[in-house]
Amino acid sequence: MANNQRKPFELIERETRTVTIYKDCMRNHASHLGLDIVDGCFEFAPKRNGHADDELNCEACGCHRSFHRKEVMEKQIPLESSDDEDEQGLGEVEDLDDDEVNKPKN
């Protein structure tokens, strides 16, 4: 067995990060009429006008973030990058010159 090969059951430490995404708006605009009508906003987009009070309001529908459906996802990220990433094409990316990018393929 060569020195550069991994052991068959090598453990890789990973860190778990939680990502929160706010999806479609669930606010009922006709509750006072006894109906269930939503506005059709598909994803929360925070207002970016510089006011701290408006960051929790949606740019598209104007509703507060709490009306949007919340999705929580956990992602596992390796703590240390291994040397094998370069072999798999996941490491550094080479910069191409404009001539190489625009060159026609034969």
Buried (B, 14 or more C-beta within 10 A) or exposed (E): EEEEEEEEEEEEEEEEEEEEEBEBBBBBBEEEEEEEEBBEBEEBBEBEEEEEEBEEBBEBBBBEBEBBEEEEEEEEEEEEEBEEEEEEEEEEEEEEEEEEEEEEEE
